[in-house]
Amino acid sequence: MDKLSYNLYTPKPTHTEMSTTKQSTVKALDSLPVVIGFLIAVLVFTMFVVGYDQGQLFSVVEGQSAFDTMWIHEFTHDMRHSAGFPCH
């Protein structure tokens, strides 16, 4: 089909369909800063866990022994070196 015949036989969207599309696009753009903020918070938290945690997270539950075992540090040890964080 050529473009002319395609345009002739394709129904154009009605005014209500166009406004509904615009409204849903505006709603999606309104939530964009919230989504970006959430992703930044997740990034900062995971950077702390991978790069700097030496038992701080588990010390809330385990107490002082968490600093000796460093479970998260040992679990993320290779990932931390791959990301460029020194830990030795």
Sine and cosine of phi, psi and omega as CSV:
sin_phi,cos_phi,sin_psi,cos_psi,sin_omega,cos_omega
0.00,0.00,0.70,-0.71,0.06,-1.00
-0.99,0.14,0.21,-0.98,-0.10,-0.99
-0.90,0.44,-0.58,0.82,-0.04,-1.00
-0.90,0.43,-0.75,0.66,-0.01,-1.00
-0.93,0.36,-0.54,0.84,0.04,-1.00
-0.90,0.44,-0.69,0.72,0.01,-1.00
-0.93,0.36,-0.53,0.85,-0.01,-1.00
-0.94,0.35,-0.58,0.81,-0.10,-1.00
-0.98,-0.18,-0.06,1.00,0.03,-1.00
-1.00,0.00,0.84,-0.55,0.00,-1.00
-0.94,0.35,0.64,-0.77,0.03,-1.00
-0.99,0.15,0.54,-0.84,0.02,-1.00
-0.91,0.41,0.58,-0.81,0.01,-1.00
-0.97,0.24,0.17,-0.99,-0.01,-1.00
-0.89,0.46,-0.63,0.77,-0.01,-1.00
-0.94,0.35,-0.59,0.81,0.04,-1.00
-0.91,0.42,-0.64,0.77,0.01,-1.00
-0.93,0.38,-0.65,0.76,-0.02,-1.00
-0.94,0.34,-0.56,0.83,0.05,-1.00
-0.91,0.42,-0.65,0.76,0.04,-1.00
-0.90,0.43,-0.68,0.73,0.02,-1.00
-0.90,0.43,-0.65,0.76,0.00,-1.00
-0.91,0.42,-0.67,0.74,0.00,-1.00
-0.93,0.37,-0.56,0.83,0.06,-1.00
-0.92,0.39,-0.66,0.75,0.02,-1.00
-0.91,0.41,-0.66,0.75,0.03,-1.00
-0.89,0.45,-0.65,0.76,0.02,-1.00
-0.91,0.42,-0.62,0.78,0.01,-1.00
-0.95,0.30,-0.47,0.88,0.04,-1.00
-0.92,0.40,-0.55,0.83,-0.03,-1.00
-1.00,0.06,-0.09,1.00,-0.04,-1.00
-0.87,0.49,-0.71,0.70,0.04,-1.00
-0.88,0.47,-0.55,0.83,0.03,-1.00
-0.92,0.40,-0.69,0.73,0.00,-1.00
-0.91,0.42,-0.70,0.72,0.02,-1.00
-0.90,0.44,-0.66,0.75,0.05,-1.00
-0.88,0.47,-0.65,0.76,0.03,-1.00
-0.90,0.43,-0.68,0.73,0.00,-1.00
-0.91,0.41,-0.59,0.81,0.06,-1.00
-0.92,0.40,-0.65,0.76,0.03,-1.00
-0.89,0.45,-0.67,0.75,0.04,-1.00
-0.90,0.44,-0.66,0.75,0.02,-1.00
-0.88,0.48,-0.72,0.69,-0.02,-1.00
-0.90,0.44,-0.68,0.74,0.00,-1.00
-0.90,0.44,-0.71,0.71,-0.01,-1.00
-0.94,0.35,-0.54,0.84,0.09,-1.00
-0.89,0.45,-0.63,0.78,0.05,-1.00
-0.90,0.43,-0.73,0.68,-0.06,-1.00
-0.89,0.46,-0.73,0.68,-0.06,-1.00
-0.96,0.27,-0.67,0.74,-0.17,-0.99
-1.00,-0.03,-0.51,0.86,-0.20,-0.98
-0.79,-0.61,-0.21,0.98,-0.07,-1.00
-0.93,0.37,0.83,-0.56,0.05,-1.00
-0.83,-0.55,0.52,0.85,-0.01,-1.00
0.91,-0.41,0.00,1.00,-0.07,-1.00
-0.90,0.44,-0.65,0.76,-0.06,-1.00
-0.92,0.39,-0.72,0.69,-0.01,-1.00
-0.98,0.20,-0.23,0.97,0.01,-1.00
-0.91,0.41,-0.37,0.93,0.07,-1.00
-0.90,0.43,-0.60,0.80,-0.04,-1.00
-0.99,-0.10,-0.73,0.68,-0.12,-0.99
-1.00,0.03,-0.33,0.95,-0.06,-1.00
0.99,0.13,-0.53,-0.85,-0.09,-1.00
-0.90,0.43,-0.46,0.89,-0.03,-1.00
-0.92,0.40,-0.34,0.94,0.03,-1.00
-0.91,0.42,-0.51,0.86,0.02,-1.00
-0.95,0.30,-0.38,0.93,0.05,-1.00
-0.99,0.11,-0.63,0.77,-0.06,-1.00
-0.99,0.11,-0.59,0.81,0.02,-1.00
0.72,0.69,0.86,0.51,-0.06,-1.00
-0.85,0.52,-0.73,0.68,-0.04,-1.00
-0.92,0.39,-0.62,0.78,0.04,-1.00
-0.87,0.50,-0.71,0.71,-0.01,-1.00
-0.94,0.35,-0.58,0.81,0.00,-1.00
-0.93,0.36,-0.59,0.80,-0.06,-1.00
-0.97,-0.24,0.30,0.95,-0.12,-0.99
-0.85,0.53,-0.78,0.62,-0.02,-1.00
-0.94,0.35,-0.60,0.80,0.03,-1.00
-0.91,0.43,-0.59,0.81,0.01,-1.00
-0.92,0.40,-0.63,0.78,0.06,-1.00
-0.93,0.37,-0.62,0.78,0.04,-1.00
-0.89,0.45,-0.57,0.82,0.01,-1.00
-0.99,0.16,-0.13,0.99,0.06,-1.00
1.00,-0.09,0.22,0.98,0.04,-1.00
-1.00,0.03,0.84,-0.55,0.09,-1.00
-0.98,0.21,0.57,-0.82,0.04,-1.00
-0.61,-0.80,0.14,0.99,0.04,-1.00
-0.91,-0.42,0.00,0.00,0.00,0.00
